[in-house]
Amino acid sequence: MDRGHRLRRLAGVGTRFLIVGALSTLIEIGVFNLFVGLFGWNAVIAKVAASTVALVNAYFGNREWTFRHRDRRRRGVEIILFLTVNVVCTALGAGLLWLGAEGVLLATGRPAGLAMLNTVNVGSIVVVVLVRFLLYHFVVFRRAPDPSRAAADGG
């Protein structure tokens, strides 16, 4: 497969990933605002809960659309890998949100309001999206080994 074809294929996968991610992000931000703004939850707890709600959309969107061309593993193994990656990414996002909220408190002397929490939350989402794409691409929904390449390598 030539380099141009691989780049076009990666661009297609990346585009589908971003579309699924955009929908999951809207779900996450909506649920986050519901929990913090309406119910008065702690921002970090709300972040973890909102991320968990958005995971359902992310799994099915990525499995059935973004990475549909990939060979499937046993569903159980795939779900365990998906959940593990998302526990790591949710912890990363929550940690970034906490750091941002603490930074606002240190800089201003008062807790971050909902608008600032949303700004920090969106920033954390951008970082986590990049990490999540790499982990989905290379770990969760990775391509099965090419048997012709293994045979050529003497394996």
Residue frames as a rotation matrix with the C-alpha (Angstrom) as fourth column:
MET 1
0.593 0.806 0.000 0.00
0.806 -0.593 0.000 0.00
0.000 0.000 -1.000 0.00
ASP 2
-0.213 -0.730 0.649 1.57
0.680 -0.588 -0.438 3.30
0.702 0.348 0.622 -1.04
ARG 3
-0.802 -0.242 -0.546 2.06
0.585 -0.503 -0.636 6.24
-0.121 -0.829 0.545 1.29
GLY 4
-0.858 0.509 0.068 -0.62
-0.451 -0.810 0.375 8.42
0.246 0.291 0.925 -0.38
HIS 5
-0.092 0.846 -0.526 -3.24
-0.075 0.520 0.851 5.71
0.993 0.117 0.015 0.00
ARG 6
-0.252 -0.066 -0.966 -2.32
0.869 0.423 -0.256 5.21
0.425 -0.904 -0.049 3.67
LEU 7
-0.964 -0.125 -0.236 -2.52
0.220 -0.875 -0.432 8.95
-0.152 -0.468 0.870 4.35
ARG 8
-0.572 0.820 -0.004 -5.95
-0.554 -0.383 0.739 9.20
0.604 0.425 0.674 2.65
ARG 9
0.027 0.568 -0.823 -7.18
0.333 0.771 0.543 6.22
0.943 -0.288 -0.168 4.67
LEU 10
-0.541 -0.302 -0.785 -5.83
0.836 -0.089 -0.542 7.71
0.094 -0.949 0.300 7.91
ALA 11
-0.971 0.228 0.074 -7.49
-0.227 -0.974 0.017 11.04
0.076 -0.001 0.997 7.04
GLY 12
-0.220 0.938 -0.268 -10.80
-0.336 0.185 0.924 9.22
0.916 0.293 0.274 6.57
VAL 13
-0.002 0.142 -0.990 -10.44
0.763 0.640 0.090 7.38
0.646 -0.755 -0.110 9.87
GLY 14
-0.822 -0.400 -0.405 -9.42
0.568 -0.623 -0.538 10.63
-0.038 -0.672 0.739 11.57
THR 15
-0.774 0.597 0.209 -12.43
-0.442 -0.747 0.496 12.47
0.452 0.292 0.843 10.16
ARG 16
0.117 0.842 -0.527 -14.87
0.022 0.528 0.849 9.78
0.993 -0.111 0.043 11.30
PHE 17
-0.262 -0.301 -0.917 -13.17
0.892 0.287 -0.349 9.72
0.368 -0.910 0.193 14.71
LEU 18
-0.988 -0.147 -0.042 -13.58
0.152 -0.929 -0.337 13.50
0.010 -0.339 0.941 15.02
ILE 19
-0.404 0.912 0.077 -17.27
-0.476 -0.282 0.833 13.32
0.781 0.300 0.548 14.06
VAL 20
0.263 0.443 -0.857 -17.96
0.485 0.707 0.515 10.61
0.834 -0.551 -0.030 16.64
GLY 21
-0.498 -0.571 -0.652 -15.85
0.853 -0.190 -0.486 12.56
0.153 -0.799 0.582 19.11
ALA 22
-0.891 0.218 0.400 -17.72
-0.179 -0.975 0.132 15.80
0.418 0.047 0.907 18.41
LEU 23
0.115 0.985 -0.127 -21.04
-0.272 0.155 0.950 14.13
0.955 -0.075 0.286 19.18
SER 24
0.232 -0.111 -0.966 -19.57
0.790 0.602 0.120 12.50
0.568 -0.791 0.227 22.30
THR 25
-0.811 -0.577 -0.093 -18.13
0.541 -0.680 -0.496 15.87
0.223 -0.453 0.863 23.33
LEU 26
-0.511 0.716 0.476 -21.53
-0.446 -0.694 0.565 17.55
0.735 0.076 0.674 22.99
ILE 27
0.465 0.649 -0.602 -23.01
0.172 0.601 0.781 14.81
0.869 -0.466 0.168 25.14
GLU 28
-0.122 -0.615 -0.779 -20.20
0.921 0.223 -0.320 15.18
0.371 -0.756 0.539 27.69
ILE 29
-0.929 -0.242 0.281 -20.45
0.160 -0.945 -0.285 18.98
0.334 -0.220 0.917 27.88
GLY 30
-0.162 0.955 0.247 -24.24
-0.421 -0.293 0.859 18.86
0.893 0.035 0.449 28.14
VAL 31
0.530 0.326 -0.783 -24.20
0.450 0.674 0.585 16.30
0.719 -0.663 0.210 30.93
PHE 32
-0.474 -0.785 -0.399 -21.33
0.814 -0.218 -0.538 18.14
0.336 -0.580 0.742 32.67
ASN 33
-0.831 0.185 0.524 -23.31
-0.201 -0.979 0.027 21.40
0.518 -0.083 0.851 32.67
LEU 34
0.252 0.953 -0.170 -26.42
-0.217 0.227 0.949 19.60
0.943 -0.202 0.264 33.85
PHE 35
0.354 -0.166 -0.920 -24.55
0.757 0.628 0.178 18.06
0.549 -0.760 0.349 36.79
VAL 36
-0.654 -0.683 -0.324 -22.60
0.749 -0.523 -0.407 21.20
0.109 -0.509 0.854 37.78
GLY 37
-0.893 0.241 0.379 -25.05
-0.147 -0.954 0.262 23.95
0.425 0.178 0.888 36.85
LEU 38
0.001 1.000 0.020 -28.35
-0.476 -0.017 0.879 22.34
0.879 -0.011 0.476 37.74
PHE 39
0.696 0.306 -0.649 -27.47
0.269 0.727 0.631 19.80
0.666 -0.614 0.424 40.41
GLY 40
0.717 -0.427 0.551 -24.48
-0.655 -0.682 0.325 21.60
0.236 -0.594 -0.769 41.96
TRP 41
0.909 -0.408 -0.081 -22.09
0.416 0.892 0.177 18.64
0.000 -0.194 0.981 41.70
ASN 42
0.282 -0.929 -0.239 -18.35
-0.114 -0.280 0.953 18.95
-0.953 -0.241 -0.185 42.27
ALA 43
0.487 -0.068 -0.871 -16.74
-0.830 -0.346 -0.437 19.72
-0.272 0.936 -0.225 38.89
VAL 44
-0.591 -0.782 -0.196 -14.33
-0.806 0.566 0.172 16.76
-0.024 0.259 -0.966 38.92
ILE 45
-0.611 0.459 0.645 -17.06
0.058 0.839 -0.542 14.27
-0.789 -0.294 -0.539 39.87
ALA 46
0.482 0.817 -0.317 -19.32
-0.225 -0.234 -0.946 15.77
-0.847 0.527 0.071 37.20
LYS 47
0.053 -0.575 -0.817 -16.48
-0.989 -0.143 0.037 15.46
-0.138 0.806 -0.576 34.64
VAL 48
-0.882 -0.400 0.250 -16.02
-0.392 0.916 0.085 11.75
-0.263 -0.023 -0.964 35.40
ALA 49
-0.263 0.872 0.414 -19.77
0.217 0.471 -0.855 11.07
-0.940 -0.135 -0.313 35.30
ALA 50
0.537 0.464 -0.705 -20.28
-0.504 -0.493 -0.709 13.04
-0.677 0.736 -0.030 32.06
SER 51
-0.335 -0.743 -0.579 -17.34
-0.939 0.212 0.271 11.27
-0.078 0.635 -0.769 30.42
THR 52
-0.824 0.067 0.563 -18.83
-0.065 0.975 -0.212 7.93
-0.563 -0.212 -0.799 31.39
VAL 53
0.239 0.971 0.020 -22.18
0.050 0.008 -0.999 8.83
-0.970 0.240 -0.047 29.81
ALA 54
0.462 -0.104 -0.881 -20.46
-0.804 -0.468 -0.367 9.93
-0.374 0.877 -0.300 26.59
LEU 55
-0.577 -0.778 0.247 -18.49
-0.629 0.617 0.473 6.65
-0.520 0.118 -0.846 26.42
VAL 56
-0.038 0.638 0.769 -21.52
0.252 0.751 -0.610 4.70
-0.967 0.170 -0.189 25.27
ASN 57
0.890 0.345 -0.297 -21.79
-0.147 -0.401 -0.904 6.83
-0.431 0.849 -0.306 22.14
ALA 58
0.212 -0.907 -0.364 -18.02
-0.942 -0.289 0.170 6.76
-0.259 0.307 -0.916 21.65
TYR 59
-0.465 -0.413 0.783 -17.73
-0.285 0.907 0.309 2.99
-0.838 -0.080 -0.540 21.78
PHE 60
0.210 0.636 0.742 -20.50
0.512 0.576 -0.638 2.21
-0.833 0.514 -0.205 19.32
GLY 61
0.893 0.105 -0.438 -19.64
-0.253 -0.688 -0.681 5.09
-0.372 0.718 -0.587 16.99
ASN 62
0.052 -0.966 -0.255 -15.98
-0.952 -0.125 0.279 4.15
-0.302 0.228 -0.926 16.82
ARG 63
-0.482 -0.225 0.847 -16.48
-0.162 0.973 0.167 0.39
-0.861 -0.057 -0.506 16.69
GLU 64
0.122 0.691 0.712 -19.25
0.607 0.516 -0.605 0.39
-0.785 0.506 -0.357 14.10
TRP 65
0.960 0.262 0.102 -18.21
0.241 -0.581 -0.778 3.37
-0.144 0.771 -0.620 11.95
THR 66
0.636 -0.749 -0.187 -14.74
-0.736 -0.661 0.144 4.83
-0.231 0.046 -0.972 12.52
PHE 67
-0.442 -0.884 0.153 -12.81
-0.834 0.468 0.293 1.55
-0.330 0.002 -0.944 12.79
ARG 68
0.539 0.778 0.323 -15.32
-0.579 0.621 -0.528 -0.75
-0.611 0.098 0.785 11.06
HIS 69
0.698 -0.319 -0.641 -12.68
-0.556 0.323 -0.766 -1.83
0.452 0.891 0.048 8.52
ARG 70
-0.346 -0.866 0.361 -10.44
-0.910 0.216 -0.353 -3.25
0.228 -0.451 -0.863 11.23
ASP 71
-0.301 0.171 -0.938 -10.43
0.050 0.985 0.164 -6.93
0.952 0.002 -0.306 12.05
ARG 72
0.427 0.562 0.709 -12.48
-0.698 -0.293 0.653 -7.54
0.575 -0.773 0.267 15.14
ARG 73
-0.825 -0.564 -0.008 -11.14
-0.381 0.568 -0.730 -9.15
0.417 -0.599 -0.683 18.25
ARG 74
-0.373 0.709 -0.598 -13.31
0.817 0.556 0.150 -11.00
0.439 -0.433 -0.787 20.63
ARG 75
0.279 0.601 0.749 -15.86
0.201 -0.799 0.567 -8.45
0.939 -0.008 -0.343 21.82
GLY 76
0.899 0.093 -0.427 -14.93
0.427 0.020 0.904 -8.95
0.092 -0.995 -0.021 25.50
VAL 77
-0.024 -0.987 -0.158 -11.24
0.952 -0.071 0.298 -8.23
-0.306 -0.144 0.941 24.92
GLU 78
-0.418 -0.091 0.904 -12.09
0.628 -0.748 0.215 -5.18
0.657 0.657 0.370 22.85
ILE 79
0.601 0.715 0.358 -14.47
0.176 -0.555 0.813 -3.81
0.780 -0.425 -0.459 25.49
ILE 80
0.703 -0.414 -0.578 -11.89
0.664 0.094 0.742 -4.34
-0.253 -0.905 0.341 28.25
LEU 81
-0.397 -0.883 0.251 -9.25
0.915 -0.357 0.191 -2.48
-0.079 0.306 0.949 26.21
PHE 82
-0.148 0.445 0.883 -11.75
0.433 -0.773 0.463 0.27
0.889 0.451 -0.078 25.37
LEU 83
0.847 0.525 -0.079 -12.75
0.270 -0.299 0.915 0.71
0.457 -0.797 -0.395 29.01
THR 84
0.352 -0.806 -0.476 -9.11
0.859 0.075 0.507 0.68
-0.372 -0.587 0.719 30.16
VAL 85
-0.550 -0.528 0.647 -8.14
0.769 -0.623 0.146 3.35
0.326 0.578 0.748 27.64
ASN 86
0.063 0.667 0.743 -11.14
0.215 -0.736 0.642 5.42
0.975 0.119 -0.190 28.67
VAL 87
0.805 0.072 -0.589 -10.41
0.592 -0.030 0.805 5.10
0.040 -0.997 -0.067 32.39
VAL 88
-0.207 -0.963 -0.175 -6.94
0.914 -0.254 0.315 6.47
-0.348 -0.095 0.933 31.65
CYS 89
-0.611 -0.015 0.791 -8.33
0.542 -0.736 0.405 9.23
0.577 0.677 0.458 29.41
THR 90
0.522 0.836 0.171 -11.09
0.359 -0.398 0.844 10.14
0.774 -0.379 -0.508 31.87
ALA 91
0.569 -0.406 -0.715 -8.53
0.765 -0.060 0.642 10.37
-0.304 -0.912 0.277 34.68
LEU 92
-0.557 -0.787 0.267 -6.33
0.827 -0.494 0.269 12.54
-0.080 0.370 0.926 32.46
GLY 93
-0.262 0.551 0.792 -9.28
0.393 -0.689 0.609 14.83
0.881 0.471 -0.036 31.63
ALA 94
0.777 0.563 -0.281 -10.38
0.450 -0.185 0.874 15.06
0.440 -0.806 -0.397 35.26
GLY 95
0.191 -0.807 -0.559 -6.82
0.895 -0.090 0.436 15.79
-0.402 -0.584 0.705 36.34
LEU 96
-0.680 -0.416 0.604 -6.47
0.671 -0.685 0.284 18.55
0.295 0.598 0.745 33.75
LEU 97
0.211 0.842 0.497 -9.82
0.308 -0.540 0.783 20.03
0.928 -0.013 -0.373 34.84
TRP 98
0.758 0.027 -0.651 -8.72
0.652 -0.016 0.758 19.93
0.010 -1.000 -0.029 38.49
LEU 99
-0.281 -0.946 -0.163 -5.39
0.908 -0.317 0.274 21.58
-0.310 -0.072 0.948 37.63
GLY 100
-0.532 0.145 0.834 -7.16
0.499 -0.743 0.447 24.27
0.684 0.654 0.323 35.63
ALA 101
0.579 0.809 0.099 -9.68
0.334 -0.346 0.877 24.97
0.744 -0.475 -0.471 38.41
GLU 102
0.541 -0.476 -0.693 -6.86
0.782 -0.019 0.623 25.13
-0.310 -0.879 0.362 40.98
GLY 103
-0.532 -0.761 0.371 -4.92
0.847 -0.489 0.210 27.44
0.022 0.425 0.905 38.67
VAL 104
-0.056 0.617 0.785 -7.90
0.325 -0.732 0.599 29.80
0.944 0.288 -0.160 38.45
LEU 105
0.837 0.382 -0.391 -8.23
0.455 -0.092 0.886 29.74
0.302 -0.920 -0.251 42.25
LEU 106
0.113 -0.889 -0.444 -4.53
0.900 -0.098 0.425 30.52
-0.421 -0.447 0.789 42.70
ALA 107
-0.637 -0.413 0.651 -4.57
0.717 -0.628 0.302 33.26
0.284 0.659 0.696 40.08
THR 108
-0.252 0.650 0.717 -7.78
0.047 -0.732 0.680 35.01
0.966 0.206 0.154 41.12
GLY 109
-0.947 -0.126 0.296 -8.25
-0.284 -0.101 -0.953 34.01
0.150 -0.987 0.059 44.74
ARG 110
-0.151 0.941 0.302 -11.74
-0.774 0.078 -0.628 32.68
-0.615 -0.329 0.717 44.05
PRO 111
-0.292 0.067 0.954 -13.16
0.243 0.970 0.006 29.45
-0.925 0.233 -0.300 42.64
ALA 112
-0.995 -0.066 -0.072 -13.70
-0.060 -0.172 0.983 29.14
-0.077 0.983 0.167 38.91
GLY 113
-0.182 0.977 -0.109 -17.22
-0.658 -0.203 -0.725 29.91
-0.731 -0.060 0.680 37.74
LEU 114
0.408 0.458 0.790 -19.15
0.197 0.800 -0.566 27.75
-0.891 0.387 0.236 35.30
ALA 115
0.967 -0.060 -0.248 -17.88
-0.253 -0.352 -0.901 29.68
-0.033 0.934 -0.355 32.25
MET 116
0.114 -0.993 0.011 -14.24
-0.993 -0.115 -0.041 29.23
0.042 -0.006 -0.999 33.28
LEU 117
-0.159 -0.115 0.981 -14.83
-0.395 0.918 0.044 25.57
-0.905 -0.380 -0.191 34.18
ASN 118
0.783 0.487 0.388 -16.25
0.169 0.433 -0.885 25.05
-0.599 0.759 0.257 30.68
THR 119
0.725 -0.597 -0.343 -13.21
-0.662 -0.465 -0.588 26.73
0.192 0.654 -0.732 29.13
VAL 120
-0.273 -0.832 0.482 -10.86
-0.912 0.384 0.147 24.50
-0.307 -0.400 -0.864 31.09
ASN 121
0.156 0.429 0.890 -13.06
-0.148 0.901 -0.408 21.47
-0.977 -0.068 0.204 30.34
VAL 122
0.975 0.200 -0.101 -12.91
-0.115 0.060 -0.992 22.09
-0.192 0.978 0.082 26.57
GLY 123
0.291 -0.944 -0.156 -9.12
-0.928 -0.238 -0.287 22.47
0.233 0.228 -0.945 26.79
SER 124
-0.325 -0.377 0.867 -8.88
-0.653 0.753 0.083 19.15
-0.684 -0.539 -0.491 28.61
ILE 125
0.596 0.629 0.499 -11.09
-0.029 0.638 -0.769 17.54
-0.802 0.444 0.399 25.97
VAL 126
0.793 -0.356 -0.495 -8.74
-0.591 -0.249 -0.767 18.68
0.150 0.901 -0.408 23.18
VAL 127
-0.261 -0.942 0.210 -5.75
-0.965 0.252 -0.067 17.05
0.010 -0.220 -0.975 24.89
VAL 128
-0.254 0.218 0.942 -7.67
-0.388 0.870 -0.306 13.87
-0.886 -0.443 -0.137 25.70
VAL 129
0.812 0.568 -0.137 -9.00
-0.327 0.247 -0.912 13.55
-0.484 0.785 0.386 22.11
LEU 130
0.348 -0.764 -0.543 -5.46
-0.856 -0.023 -0.517 13.37
0.382 0.644 -0.662 20.77
VAL 131
-0.605 -0.567 0.559 -4.42
-0.767 0.604 -0.217 10.78
-0.215 -0.560 -0.800 23.33
ARG 132
0.070 0.749 0.659 -7.62
-0.356 0.636 -0.685 8.79
-0.932 -0.186 0.311 22.83
PHE 133
0.785 0.206 -0.585 -7.23
-0.612 0.108 -0.783 8.67
-0.098 0.973 0.211 19.02
LEU 134
-0.140 -0.932 -0.335 -3.70
-0.890 0.267 -0.370 7.30
0.434 0.246 -0.866 19.31
LEU 135
-0.684 -0.107 0.721 -4.76
-0.564 0.706 -0.430 4.67
-0.463 -0.700 -0.543 21.84
TYR 136
0.435 0.867 0.245 -7.84
-0.385 0.425 -0.819 3.62
-0.814 0.262 0.518 19.82
HIS 137
0.676 -0.167 -0.718 -5.81
-0.728 0.000 -0.685 3.47
0.115 0.986 -0.122 16.62
PHE 138
-0.159 -0.907 -0.390 -2.83
-0.726 0.376 -0.576 1.52
0.669 0.192 -0.718 17.97
VAL 139
-0.898 -0.200 0.393 -4.31
-0.434 0.562 -0.704 -0.44
-0.080 -0.803 -0.591 20.89
VAL 140
-0.311 0.860 0.405 -8.09
-0.388 0.274 -0.880 -0.91
-0.868 -0.431 0.248 20.96
PHE 141
0.744 0.661 0.099 -9.07
-0.120 0.278 -0.953 -1.15
-0.658 0.697 0.286 17.30
ARG 142
-0.159 -0.920 -0.358 -5.65
-0.664 -0.169 0.729 -1.98
-0.731 0.353 -0.584 15.88
ARG 143
0.417 0.203 -0.886 -5.21
-0.878 0.342 -0.335 -3.69
0.235 0.918 0.321 12.56
ALA 144
0.866 -0.126 0.483 -4.59
-0.048 0.942 0.332 -7.41
-0.497 -0.311 0.810 12.64
PRO 145
-0.142 -0.986 -0.090 -1.04
-0.347 -0.035 0.937 -8.40
-0.927 0.165 -0.337 11.66
ASP 146
0.504 0.222 -0.834 -0.55
-0.857 0.012 -0.515 -8.83
-0.105 0.975 0.197 7.91
PRO 147
0.702 -0.213 0.680 0.20
-0.018 0.949 0.315 -12.55
-0.712 -0.233 0.662 7.34
SER 148
0.837 -0.417 0.354 2.08
0.457 0.175 -0.872 -11.83
0.302 0.892 0.337 4.09
ARG 149
0.484 -0.676 0.556 4.40
-0.578 -0.723 -0.377 -9.40
0.657 -0.139 -0.741 5.90
ALA 150
0.499 -0.267 0.824 5.02
-0.732 0.380 0.566 -11.90
-0.464 -0.886 -0.006 8.71
ALA 151
0.832 -0.166 0.529 5.87
0.340 0.907 -0.250 -14.60
-0.439 0.388 0.811 6.16
ALA 152
0.736 -0.568 0.368 8.25
0.172 -0.370 -0.913 -12.23
0.655 0.735 -0.175 4.34
ASP 153
0.350 -0.589 0.728 9.99
-0.853 -0.521 -0.012 -11.47
0.386 -0.617 -0.685 7.65
GLY 154
-0.485 -0.548 -0.682 10.49
-0.296 0.836 -0.462 -15.18
0.823 -0.022 -0.567 8.27
GLY 155
-0.774 0.248 0.582 7.84
-0.597 0.018 -0.802 -15.32
-0.209 -0.969 0.135 11.05
